[in-house]
Amino acid sequence: MPDLYAWTDGACSGNPGPGGWGVLLRAMDGERIVKERELSGGEADTTNNRMELLAAINALERLSRDVAITITTDSAYVKNGVTSWIHGWKRNGWKTADKKPVKNVDLWQRLDEAQARHRVTWKWIKGHAGHAENERADELARAGMAPFKVKA
């Protein structure tokens, strides 16, 4: 069984503004790429954090069966949220430590549900630092945003 990896990224022109998300999915057998799939999408009026979340959600929701997957994101918001903060939010009825509603709760709940069906390892990398797969996810996110950008 090949190992499965996803690199995810979100982009926004203005925050809020038109945005896009991108995912590079790759099945690997050692160093050999067995299969690769690229996903992208966008919205007319959104935020960068929502696009980062939608990238991770789409990576997981597109998987047809329970798998082990490593998801690499350049979003500390997504990585910290899904591996740490979410546990307290759920205990507190989707409220933050200071009793305020969690921002983007609809997407956090969707991500929580999507990851529960899989065995996910989350990794963070610095964005725009020359990581080829992260750069490709960024290109896909920008392509997902393109139809929503206002032409000058």
Phi and psi in radians as a Rosetta constraint file:
Dihedral C 1 N 2 CA 2 C 2 CIRCULARHARMONIC -1.202 0.35
Dihedral N 2 CA 2 C 2 N 3 CIRCULARHARMONIC 2.702 0.35
Dihedral C 2 N 3 CA 3 C 3 CIRCULARHARMONIC -1.387 0.35
Dihedral N 3 CA 3 C 3 N 4 CIRCULARHARMONIC 2.498 0.35
Dihedral C 3 N 4 CA 4 C 4 CIRCULARHARMONIC -1.950 0.35
Dihedral N 4 CA 4 C 4 N 5 CIRCULARHARMONIC 2.352 0.35
Dihedral C 4 N 5 CA 5 C 5 CIRCULARHARMONIC -2.321 0.35
Dihedral N 5 CA 5 C 5 N 6 CIRCULARHARMONIC 2.602 0.35
Dihedral C 5 N 6 CA 6 C 6 CIRCULARHARMONIC -2.399 0.35
Dihedral N 6 CA 6 C 6 N 7 CIRCULARHARMONIC 2.416 0.35
Dihedral C 6 N 7 CA 7 C 7 CIRCULARHARMONIC -2.013 0.35
Dihedral N 7 CA 7 C 7 N 8 CIRCULARHARMONIC 2.247 0.35
Dihedral C 7 N 8 CA 8 C 8 CIRCULARHARMONIC -2.173 0.35
Dihedral N 8 CA 8 C 8 N 9 CIRCULARHARMONIC 2.623 0.35
Dihedral C 8 N 9 CA 9 C 9 CIRCULARHARMONIC -2.726 0.35
Dihedral N 9 CA 9 C 9 N 10 CIRCULARHARMONIC 2.696 0.35
Dihedral C 9 N 10 CA 10 C 10 CIRCULARHARMONIC -2.204 0.35
Dihedral N 10 CA 10 C 10 N 11 CIRCULARHARMONIC 2.714 0.35
Dihedral C 10 N 11 CA 11 C 11 CIRCULARHARMONIC -2.500 0.35
Dihedral N 11 CA 11 C 11 N 12 CIRCULARHARMONIC 2.629 0.35
Dihedral C 11 N 12 CA 12 C 12 CIRCULARHARMONIC -2.567 0.35
Dihedral N 12 CA 12 C 12 N 13 CIRCULARHARMONIC 2.436 0.35
Dihedral C 12 N 13 CA 13 C 13 CIRCULARHARMONIC -1.849 0.35
Dihedral N 13 CA 13 C 13 N 14 CIRCULARHARMONIC 1.686 0.35
Dihedral C 13 N 14 CA 14 C 14 CIRCULARHARMONIC 1.564 0.35
Dihedral N 14 CA 14 C 14 N 15 CIRCULARHARMONIC 2.756 0.35
Dihedral C 14 N 15 CA 15 C 15 CIRCULARHARMONIC -2.560 0.35
Dihedral N 15 CA 15 C 15 N 16 CIRCULARHARMONIC 1.492 0.35
Dihedral C 15 N 16 CA 16 C 16 CIRCULARHARMONIC -1.460 0.35
Dihedral N 16 CA 16 C 16 N 17 CIRCULARHARMONIC 2.897 0.35
Dihedral C 16 N 17 CA 17 C 17 CIRCULARHARMONIC 2.982 0.35
Dihedral N 17 CA 17 C 17 N 18 CIRCULARHARMONIC -2.930 0.35
Dihedral C 17 N 18 CA 18 C 18 CIRCULARHARMONIC -1.133 0.35
Dihedral N 18 CA 18 C 18 N 19 CIRCULARHARMONIC 2.458 0.35
Dihedral C 18 N 19 CA 19 C 19 CIRCULARHARMONIC -2.504 0.35
Dihedral N 19 CA 19 C 19 N 20 CIRCULARHARMONIC 2.893 0.35
Dihedral C 19 N 20 CA 20 C 20 CIRCULARHARMONIC -2.567 0.35
Dihedral N 20 CA 20 C 20 N 21 CIRCULARHARMONIC 2.805 0.35
Dihedral C 20 N 21 CA 21 C 21 CIRCULARHARMONIC -2.273 0.35
Dihedral N 21 CA 21 C 21 N 22 CIRCULARHARMONIC 2.644 0.35
Dihedral C 21 N 22 CA 22 C 22 CIRCULARHARMONIC -2.481 0.35
Dihedral N 22 CA 22 C 22 N 23 CIRCULARHARMONIC 2.589 0.35
Dihedral C 22 N 23 CA 23 C 23 CIRCULARHARMONIC -2.425 0.35
Dihedral N 23 CA 23 C 23 N 24 CIRCULARHARMONIC 2.287 0.35
Dihedral C 23 N 24 CA 24 C 24 CIRCULARHARMONIC -1.898 0.35
Dihedral N 24 CA 24 C 24 N 25 CIRCULARHARMONIC 1.986 0.35
Dihedral C 24 N 25 CA 25 C 25 CIRCULARHARMONIC -1.798 0.35
Dihedral N 25 CA 25 C 25 N 26 CIRCULARHARMONIC 2.349 0.35
Dihedral C 25 N 26 CA 26 C 26 CIRCULARHARMONIC -2.491 0.35
Dihedral N 26 CA 26 C 26 N 27 CIRCULARHARMONIC 2.261 0.35
Dihedral C 26 N 27 CA 27 C 27 CIRCULARHARMONIC -1.710 0.35
Dihedral N 27 CA 27 C 27 N 28 CIRCULARHARMONIC 2.256 0.35
Dihedral C 27 N 28 CA 28 C 28 CIRCULARHARMONIC -2.166 0.35
Dihedral N 28 CA 28 C 28 N 29 CIRCULARHARMONIC 2.471 0.35
Dihedral C 28 N 29 CA 29 C 29 CIRCULARHARMONIC -2.031 0.35
Dihedral N 29 CA 29 C 29 N 30 CIRCULARHARMONIC 1.642 0.35
Dihedral C 29 N 30 CA 30 C 30 CIRCULARHARMONIC 1.173 0.35
Dihedral N 30 CA 30 C 30 N 31 CIRCULARHARMONIC -2.104 0.35
Dihedral C 30 N 31 CA 31 C 31 CIRCULARHARMONIC -1.619 0.35
Dihedral N 31 CA 31 C 31 N 32 CIRCULARHARMONIC -0.083 0.35
Dihedral C 31 N 32 CA 32 C 32 CIRCULARHARMONIC -1.625 0.35
Dihedral N 32 CA 32 C 32 N 33 CIRCULARHARMONIC 2.262 0.35
Dihedral C 32 N 33 CA 33 C 33 CIRCULARHARMONIC -1.355 0.35
Dihedral N 33 CA 33 C 33 N 34 CIRCULARHARMONIC 2.099 0.35
Dihedral C 33 N 34 CA 34 C 34 CIRCULARHARMONIC -1.549 0.35
Dihedral N 34 CA 34 C 34 N 35 CIRCULARHARMONIC -0.738 0.35
Dihedral C 34 N 35 CA 35 C 35 CIRCULARHARMONIC -2.697 0.35
Dihedral N 35 CA 35 C 35 N 36 CIRCULARHARMONIC 2.562 0.35
Dihedral C 35 N 36 CA 36 C 36 CIRCULARHARMONIC -2.414 0.35
Dihedral N 36 CA 36 C 36 N 37 CIRCULARHARMONIC 2.471 0.35
Dihedral C 36 N 37 CA 37 C 37 CIRCULARHARMONIC -2.446 0.35
Dihedral N 37 CA 37 C 37 N 38 CIRCULARHARMONIC 2.440 0.35
Dihedral C 37 N 38 CA 38 C 38 CIRCULARHARMONIC -2.055 0.35
Dihedral N 38 CA 38 C 38 N 39 CIRCULARHARMONIC 2.379 0.35
Dihedral C 38 N 39 CA 39 C 39 CIRCULARHARMONIC -2.226 0.35
Dihedral N 39 CA 39 C 39 N 40 CIRCULARHARMONIC 2.558 0.35
Dihedral C 39 N 40 CA 40 C 40 CIRCULARHARMONIC -2.770 0.35
Dihedral N 40 CA 40 C 40 N 41 CIRCULARHARMONIC 2.807 0.35
Dihedral C 40 N 41 CA 41 C 41 CIRCULARHARMONIC -2.982 0.35
Dihedral N 41 CA 41 C 41 N 42 CIRCULARHARMONIC 3.116 0.35
Dihedral C 41 N 42 CA 42 C 42 CIRCULARHARMONIC -2.904 0.35
Dihedral N 42 CA 42 C 42 N 43 CIRCULARHARMONIC 3.128 0.35
Dihedral C 42 N 43 CA 43 C 43 CIRCULARHARMONIC -2.502 0.35
Dihedral N 43 CA 43 C 43 N 44 CIRCULARHARMONIC 2.707 0.35
Dihedral C 43 N 44 CA 44 C 44 CIRCULARHARMONIC -1.298 0.35
Dihedral N 44 CA 44 C 44 N 45 CIRCULARHARMONIC -0.606 0.35
Dihedral C 44 N 45 CA 45 C 45 CIRCULARHARMONIC -2.444 0.35
Dihedral N 45 CA 45 C 45 N 46 CIRCULARHARMONIC 1.767 0.35
Dihedral C 45 N 46 CA 46 C 46 CIRCULARHARMONIC -2.662 0.35
Dihedral N 46 CA 46 C 46 N 47 CIRCULARHARMONIC -2.989 0.35
Dihedral C 46 N 47 CA 47 C 47 CIRCULARHARMONIC -2.183 0.35
Dihedral N 47 CA 47 C 47 N 48 CIRCULARHARMONIC 2.833 0.35
Dihedral C 47 N 48 CA 48 C 48 CIRCULARHARMONIC -1.049 0.35
Dihedral N 48 CA 48 C 48 N 49 CIRCULARHARMONIC -0.751 0.35
Dihedral C 48 N 49 CA 49 C 49 CIRCULARHARMONIC -1.085 0.35
Dihedral N 49 CA 49 C 49 N 50 CIRCULARHARMONIC -0.676 0.35
Dihedral C 49 N 50 CA 50 C 50 CIRCULARHARMONIC -1.128 0.35
Dihedral N 50 CA 50 C 50 N 51 CIRCULARHARMONIC -0.666 0.35
Dihedral C 50 N 51 CA 51 C 51 CIRCULARHARMONIC -1.208 0.35
Dihedral N 51 CA 51 C 51 N 52 CIRCULARHARMONIC -0.671 0.35
Dihedral C 51 N 52 CA 52 C 52 CIRCULARHARMONIC -1.066 0.35
Dihedral N 52 CA 52 C 52 N 53 CIRCULARHARMONIC -0.759 0.35
Dihedral C 52 N 53 CA 53 C 53 CIRCULARHARMONIC -1.127 0.35
Dihedral N 53 CA 53 C 53 N 54 CIRCULARHARMONIC -0.764 0.35
Dihedral C 53 N 54 CA 54 C 54 CIRCULARHARMONIC -1.129 0.35
Dihedral N 54 CA 54 C 54 N 55 CIRCULARHARMONIC -0.549 0.35
Dihedral C 54 N 55 CA 55 C 55 CIRCULARHARMONIC -1.080 0.35
Dihedral N 55 CA 55 C 55 N 56 CIRCULARHARMONIC -0.861 0.35
Dihedral C 55 N 56 CA 56 C 56 CIRCULARHARMONIC -1.120 0.35
Dihedral N 56 CA 56 C 56 N 57 CIRCULARHARMONIC -0.735 0.35
Dihedral C 56 N 57 CA 57 C 57 CIRCULARHARMONIC -1.046 0.35
Dihedral N 57 CA 57 C 57 N 58 CIRCULARHARMONIC -0.844 0.35
Dihedral C 57 N 58 CA 58 C 58 CIRCULARHARMONIC -1.135 0.35
Dihedral N 58 CA 58 C 58 N 59 CIRCULARHARMONIC -0.620 0.35
Dihedral C 58 N 59 CA 59 C 59 CIRCULARHARMONIC -1.012 0.35
Dihedral N 59 CA 59 C 59 N 60 CIRCULARHARMONIC -0.762 0.35
Dihedral C 59 N 60 CA 60 C 60 CIRCULARHARMONIC -1.387 0.35
Dihedral N 60 CA 60 C 60 N 61 CIRCULARHARMONIC -0.705 0.35
Dihedral C 60 N 61 CA 61 C 61 CIRCULARHARMONIC -1.208 0.35
Dihedral N 61 CA 61 C 61 N 62 CIRCULARHARMONIC -0.376 0.35
Dihedral C 61 N 62 CA 62 C 62 CIRCULARHARMONIC -1.397 0.35
Dihedral N 62 CA 62 C 62 N 63 CIRCULARHARMONIC -0.173 0.35
Dihedral C 62 N 63 CA 63 C 63 CIRCULARHARMONIC -1.409 0.35
Dihedral N 63 CA 63 C 63 N 64 CIRCULARHARMONIC 2.239 0.35
Dihedral C 63 N 64 CA 64 C 64 CIRCULARHARMONIC -1.466 0.35
Dihedral N 64 CA 64 C 64 N 65 CIRCULARHARMONIC -0.271 0.35
Dihedral C 64 N 65 CA 65 C 65 CIRCULARHARMONIC -2.537 0.35
Dihedral N 65 CA 65 C 65 N 66 CIRCULARHARMONIC 2.935 0.35
Dihedral C 65 N 66 CA 66 C 66 CIRCULARHARMONIC -1.077 0.35
Dihedral N 66 CA 66 C 66 N 67 CIRCULARHARMONIC 2.158 0.35
Dihedral C 66 N 67 CA 67 C 67 CIRCULARHARMONIC -2.446 0.35
Dihedral N 67 CA 67 C 67 N 68 CIRCULARHARMONIC 2.845 0.35
Dihedral C 67 N 68 CA 68 C 68 CIRCULARHARMONIC -1.610 0.35
Dihedral N 68 CA 68 C 68 N 69 CIRCULARHARMONIC 2.271 0.35
Dihedral C 68 N 69 CA 69 C 69 CIRCULARHARMONIC -2.487 0.35
Dihedral N 69 CA 69 C 69 N 70 CIRCULARHARMONIC 2.503 0.35
Dihedral C 69 N 70 CA 70 C 70 CIRCULARHARMONIC -1.848 0.35
Dihedral N 70 CA 70 C 70 N 71 CIRCULARHARMONIC 2.113 0.35
Dihedral C 70 N 71 CA 71 C 71 CIRCULARHARMONIC -1.888 0.35
Dihedral N 71 CA 71 C 71 N 72 CIRCULARHARMONIC 2.189 0.35
Dihedral C 71 N 72 CA 72 C 72 CIRCULARHARMONIC -1.932 0.35
Dihedral N 72 CA 72 C 72 N 73 CIRCULARHARMONIC 2.195 0.35
Dihedral C 72 N 73 CA 73 C 73 CIRCULARHARMONIC -2.243 0.35
Dihedral N 73 CA 73 C 73 N 74 CIRCULARHARMONIC 2.660 0.35
Dihedral C 73 N 74 CA 74 C 74 CIRCULARHARMONIC -1.726 0.35
Dihedral N 74 CA 74 C 74 N 75 CIRCULARHARMONIC 0.197 0.35
Dihedral C 74 N 75 CA 75 C 75 CIRCULARHARMONIC -1.764 0.35
Dihedral N 75 CA 75 C 75 N 76 CIRCULARHARMONIC 1.888 0.35
Dihedral C 75 N 76 CA 76 C 76 CIRCULARHARMONIC -1.096 0.35
Dihedral N 76 CA 76 C 76 N 77 CIRCULARHARMONIC -0.550 0.35
Dihedral C 76 N 77 CA 77 C 77 CIRCULARHARMONIC -1.001 0.35
Dihedral N 77 CA 77 C 77 N 78 CIRCULARHARMONIC -0.862 0.35
Dihedral C 77 N 78 CA 78 C 78 CIRCULARHARMONIC -1.201 0.35
Dihedral N 78 CA 78 C 78 N 79 CIRCULARHARMONIC -0.877 0.35
Dihedral C 78 N 79 CA 79 C 79 CIRCULARHARMONIC -1.049 0.35
Dihedral N 79 CA 79 C 79 N 80 CIRCULARHARMONIC -0.868 0.35
Dihedral C 79 N 80 CA 80 C 80 CIRCULARHARMONIC -1.205 0.35
Dihedral N 80 CA 80 C 80 N 81 CIRCULARHARMONIC -0.674 0.35
Dihedral C 80 N 81 CA 81 C 81 CIRCULARHARMONIC -1.069 0.35
Dihedral N 81 CA 81 C 81 N 82 CIRCULARHARMONIC -0.828 0.35
Dihedral C 81 N 82 CA 82 C 82 CIRCULARHARMONIC -1.397 0.35
Dihedral N 82 CA 82 C 82 N 83 CIRCULARHARMONIC -0.425 0.35
Dihedral C 82 N 83 CA 83 C 83 CIRCULARHARMONIC -1.722 0.35
Dihedral N 83 CA 83 C 83 N 84 CIRCULARHARMONIC -0.288 0.35
Dihedral C 83 N 84 CA 84 C 84 CIRCULARHARMONIC -2.335 0.35
Dihedral N 84 CA 84 C 84 N 85 CIRCULARHARMONIC -1.133 0.35
Dihedral C 84 N 85 CA 85 C 85 CIRCULARHARMONIC -1.093 0.35
Dihedral N 85 CA 85 C 85 N 86 CIRCULARHARMONIC -0.593 0.35
Dihedral C 85 N 86 CA 86 C 86 CIRCULARHARMONIC -1.043 0.35
Dihedral N 86 CA 86 C 86 N 87 CIRCULARHARMONIC -0.555 0.35
Dihedral C 86 N 87 CA 87 C 87 CIRCULARHARMONIC -1.101 0.35
Dihedral N 87 CA 87 C 87 N 88 CIRCULARHARMONIC -0.785 0.35
Dihedral C 87 N 88 CA 88 C 88 CIRCULARHARMONIC -1.187 0.35
Dihedral N 88 CA 88 C 88 N 89 CIRCULARHARMONIC -0.700 0.35
Dihedral C 88 N 89 CA 89 C 89 CIRCULARHARMONIC -1.024 0.35
Dihedral N 89 CA 89 C 89 N 90 CIRCULARHARMONIC -0.772 0.35
Dihedral C 89 N 90 CA 90 C 90 CIRCULARHARMONIC -1.143 0.35
Dihedral N 90 CA 90 C 90 N 91 CIRCULARHARMONIC -0.756 0.35
Dihedral C 90 N 91 CA 91 C 91 CIRCULARHARMONIC -1.054 0.35
Dihedral N 91 CA 91 C 91 N 92 CIRCULARHARMONIC -0.622 0.35
Dihedral C 91 N 92 CA 92 C 92 CIRCULARHARMONIC -1.631 0.35
Dihedral N 92 CA 92 C 92 N 93 CIRCULARHARMONIC 0.332 0.35
Dihedral C 92 N 93 CA 93 C 93 CIRCULARHARMONIC 1.152 0.35
Dihedral N 93 CA 93 C 93 N 94 CIRCULARHARMONIC 0.716 0.35
Dihedral C 93 N 94 CA 94 C 94 CIRCULARHARMONIC 1.063 0.35
Dihedral N 94 CA 94 C 94 N 95 CIRCULARHARMONIC 0.712 0.35
Dihedral C 94 N 95 CA 95 C 95 CIRCULARHARMONIC -2.081 0.35
Dihedral N 95 CA 95 C 95 N 96 CIRCULARHARMONIC 2.634 0.35
Dihedral C 95 N 96 CA 96 C 96 CIRCULARHARMONIC -1.320 0.35
Dihedral N 96 CA 96 C 96 N 97 CIRCULARHARMONIC 3.068 0.35
Dihedral C 96 N 97 CA 97 C 97 CIRCULARHARMONIC -1.038 0.35
Dihedral N 97 CA 97 C 97 N 98 CIRCULARHARMONIC -0.526 0.35
Dihedral C 97 N 98 CA 98 C 98 CIRCULARHARMONIC -1.663 0.35
Dihedral N 98 CA 98 C 98 N 99 CIRCULARHARMONIC 0.426 0.35
Dihedral C 98 N 99 CA 99 C 99 CIRCULARHARMONIC 1.192 0.35
Dihedral N 99 CA 99 C 99 N 100 CIRCULARHARMONIC 0.312 0.35
Dihedral C 99 N 100 CA 100 C 100 CIRCULARHARMONIC -1.634 0.35
Dihedral N 100 CA 100 C 100 N 101 CIRCULARHARMONIC 2.649 0.35
Dihedral C 100 N 101 CA 101 C 101 CIRCULARHARMONIC -1.073 0.35
Dihedral N 101 CA 101 C 101 N 102 CIRCULARHARMONIC 2.468 0.35
Dihedral C 101 N 102 CA 102 C 102 CIRCULARHARMONIC -1.172 0.35
Dihedral N 102 CA 102 C 102 N 103 CIRCULARHARMONIC 2.271 0.35
Dihedral C 102 N 103 CA 103 C 103 CIRCULARHARMONIC -1.204 0.35
Dihedral N 103 CA 103 C 103 N 104 CIRCULARHARMONIC 2.496 0.35
Dihedral C 103 N 104 CA 104 C 104 CIRCULARHARMONIC 1.088 0.35
Dihedral N 104 CA 104 C 104 N 105 CIRCULARHARMONIC 0.558 0.35
Dihedral C 104 N 105 CA 105 C 105 CIRCULARHARMONIC -0.997 0.35
Dihedral N 105 CA 105 C 105 N 106 CIRCULARHARMONIC -0.617 0.35
Dihedral C 105 N 106 CA 106 C 106 CIRCULARHARMONIC -1.024 0.35
Dihedral N 106 CA 106 C 106 N 107 CIRCULARHARMONIC -0.723 0.35
Dihedral C 106 N 107 CA 107 C 107 CIRCULARHARMONIC -1.370 0.35
Dihedral N 107 CA 107 C 107 N 108 CIRCULARHARMONIC -0.623 0.35
Dihedral C 107 N 108 CA 108 C 108 CIRCULARHARMONIC -1.083 0.35
Dihedral N 108 CA 108 C 108 N 109 CIRCULARHARMONIC -0.711 0.35
Dihedral C 108 N 109 CA 109 C 109 CIRCULARHARMONIC -1.156 0.35
Dihedral N 109 CA 109 C 109 N 110 CIRCULARHARMONIC -0.689 0.35
Dihedral C 109 N 110 CA 110 C 110 CIRCULARHARMONIC -1.151 0.35
Dihedral N 110 CA 110 C 110 N 111 CIRCULARHARMONIC -0.724 0.35
Dihedral C 110 N 111 CA 111 C 111 CIRCULARHARMONIC -1.144 0.35
Dihedral N 111 CA 111 C 111 N 112 CIRCULARHARMONIC -0.720 0.35
Dihedral C 111 N 112 CA 112 C 112 CIRCULARHARMONIC -1.040 0.35
Dihedral N 112 CA 112 C 112 N 113 CIRCULARHARMONIC -0.777 0.35
Dihedral C 112 N 113 CA 113 C 113 CIRCULARHARMONIC -1.161 0.35
Dihedral N 113 CA 113 C 113 N 114 CIRCULARHARMONIC -0.742 0.35
Dihedral C 113 N 114 CA 114 C 114 CIRCULARHARMONIC -1.148 0.35
Dihedral N 114 CA 114 C 114 N 115 CIRCULARHARMONIC -0.714 0.35
Dihedral C 114 N 115 CA 115 C 115 CIRCULARHARMONIC -1.309 0.35
Dihedral N 115 CA 115 C 115 N 116 CIRCULARHARMONIC -0.404 0.35
Dihedral C 115 N 116 CA 116 C 116 CIRCULARHARMONIC -1.122 0.35
Dihedral N 116 CA 116 C 116 N 117 CIRCULARHARMONIC -0.401 0.35
Dihedral C 116 N 117 CA 117 C 117 CIRCULARHARMONIC -1.472 0.35
Dihedral N 117 CA 117 C 117 N 118 CIRCULARHARMONIC -0.074 0.35
Dihedral C 117 N 118 CA 118 C 118 CIRCULARHARMONIC -2.351 0.35
Dihedral N 118 CA 118 C 118 N 119 CIRCULARHARMONIC 3.010 0.35
Dihedral C 118 N 119 CA 119 C 119 CIRCULARHARMONIC -1.857 0.35
Dihedral N 119 CA 119 C 119 N 120 CIRCULARHARMONIC 1.726 0.35
Dihedral C 119 N 120 CA 120 C 120 CIRCULARHARMONIC -1.849 0.35
Dihedral N 120 CA 120 C 120 N 121 CIRCULARHARMONIC 2.296 0.35
Dihedral C 120 N 121 CA 121 C 121 CIRCULARHARMONIC -1.880 0.35
Dihedral N 121 CA 121 C 121 N 122 CIRCULARHARMONIC 2.200 0.35
Dihedral C 121 N 122 CA 122 C 122 CIRCULARHARMONIC -1.791 0.35
Dihedral N 122 CA 122 C 122 N 123 CIRCULARHARMONIC 2.340 0.35
Dihedral C 122 N 123 CA 123 C 123 CIRCULARHARMONIC -2.271 0.35
Dihedral N 123 CA 123 C 123 N 124 CIRCULARHARMONIC 2.591 0.35
Dihedral C 123 N 124 CA 124 C 124 CIRCULARHARMONIC -2.025 0.35
Dihedral N 124 CA 124 C 124 N 125 CIRCULARHARMONIC 2.432 0.35
Dihedral C 124 N 125 CA 125 C 125 CIRCULARHARMONIC -2.318 0.35
Dihedral N 125 CA 125 C 125 N 126 CIRCULARHARMONIC 2.733 0.35
Dihedral C 125 N 126 CA 126 C 126 CIRCULARHARMONIC -1.230 0.35
Dihedral N 126 CA 126 C 126 N 127 CIRCULARHARMONIC 2.280 0.35
Dihedral C 126 N 127 CA 127 C 127 CIRCULARHARMONIC -1.307 0.35
Dihedral N 127 CA 127 C 127 N 128 CIRCULARHARMONIC 2.703 0.35
Dihedral C 127 N 128 CA 128 C 128 CIRCULARHARMONIC 0.954 0.35
Dihedral N 128 CA 128 C 128 N 129 CIRCULARHARMONIC 0.686 0.35
Dihedral C 128 N 129 CA 129 C 129 CIRCULARHARMONIC -2.075 0.35
Dihedral N 129 CA 129 C 129 N 130 CIRCULARHARMONIC 0.354 0.35
Dihedral C 129 N 130 CA 130 C 130 CIRCULARHARMONIC 1.512 0.35
Dihedral N 130 CA 130 C 130 N 131 CIRCULARHARMONIC 0.185 0.35
Dihedral C 130 N 131 CA 131 C 131 CIRCULARHARMONIC -1.341 0.35
Dihedral N 131 CA 131 C 131 N 132 CIRCULARHARMONIC 1.990 0.35
Dihedral C 131 N 132 CA 132 C 132 CIRCULARHARMONIC -0.966 0.35
Dihedral N 132 CA 132 C 132 N 133 CIRCULARHARMONIC -0.773 0.35
Dihedral C 132 N 133 CA 133 C 133 CIRCULARHARMONIC -1.221 0.35
Dihedral N 133 CA 133 C 133 N 134 CIRCULARHARMONIC -0.662 0.35
Dihedral C 133 N 134 CA 134 C 134 CIRCULARHARMONIC -1.168 0.35
Dihedral N 134 CA 134 C 134 N 135 CIRCULARHARMONIC -0.670 0.35
Dihedral C 134 N 135 CA 135 C 135 CIRCULARHARMONIC -1.113 0.35
Dihedral N 135 CA 135 C 135 N 136 CIRCULARHARMONIC -0.662 0.35
Dihedral C 135 N 136 CA 136 C 136 CIRCULARHARMONIC -1.176 0.35
Dihedral N 136 CA 136 C 136 N 137 CIRCULARHARMONIC -0.710 0.35
Dihedral C 136 N 137 CA 137 C 137 CIRCULARHARMONIC -1.071 0.35
Dihedral N 137 CA 137 C 137 N 138 CIRCULARHARMONIC -0.663 0.35
Dihedral C 137 N 138 CA 138 C 138 CIRCULARHARMONIC -1.120 0.35
Dihedral N 138 CA 138 C 138 N 139 CIRCULARHARMONIC -0.755 0.35
Dihedral C 138 N 139 CA 139 C 139 CIRCULARHARMONIC -1.056 0.35
Dihedral N 139 CA 139 C 139 N 140 CIRCULARHARMONIC -0.734 0.35
Dihedral C 139 N 140 CA 140 C 140 CIRCULARHARMONIC -1.124 0.35
Dihedral N 140 CA 140 C 140 N 141 CIRCULARHARMONIC -0.702 0.35
Dihedral C 140 N 141 CA 141 C 141 CIRCULARHARMONIC -1.101 0.35
Dihedral N 141 CA 141 C 141 N 142 CIRCULARHARMONIC -0.741 0.35
Dihedral C 141 N 142 CA 142 C 142 CIRCULARHARMONIC -1.158 0.35
Dihedral N 142 CA 142 C 142 N 143 CIRCULARHARMONIC -0.624 0.35
Dihedral C 142 N 143 CA 143 C 143 CIRCULARHARMONIC -1.160 0.35
Dihedral N 143 CA 143 C 143 N 144 CIRCULARHARMONIC -0.664 0.35
Dihedral C 143 N 144 CA 144 C 144 CIRCULARHARMONIC -1.147 0.35
Dihedral N 144 CA 144 C 144 N 145 CIRCULARHARMONIC -0.527 0.35
Dihedral C 144 N 145 CA 145 C 145 CIRCULARHARMONIC -1.387 0.35
Dihedral N 145 CA 145 C 145 N 146 CIRCULARHARMONIC -0.514 0.35
Dihedral C 145 N 146 CA 146 C 146 CIRCULARHARMONIC -0.874 0.35
Dihedral N 146 CA 146 C 146 N 147 CIRCULARHARMONIC -0.767 0.35
Dihedral C 146 N 147 CA 147 C 147 CIRCULARHARMONIC -1.140 0.35
Dihedral N 147 CA 147 C 147 N 148 CIRCULARHARMONIC -0.288 0.35
Dihedral C 147 N 148 CA 148 C 148 CIRCULARHARMONIC -1.752 0.35
Dihedral N 148 CA 148 C 148 N 149 CIRCULARHARMONIC -0.159 0.35
Dihedral C 148 N 149 CA 149 C 149 CIRCULARHARMONIC -1.325 0.35
Dihedral N 149 CA 149 C 149 N 150 CIRCULARHARMONIC 2.383 0.35
Dihedral C 149 N 150 CA 150 C 150 CIRCULARHARMONIC -1.321 0.35
Dihedral N 150 CA 150 C 150 N 151 CIRCULARHARMONIC 2.251 0.35
Dihedral C 150 N 151 CA 151 C 151 CIRCULARHARMONIC -1.344 0.35
Dihedral N 151 CA 151 C 151 N 152 CIRCULARHARMONIC 2.276 0.35
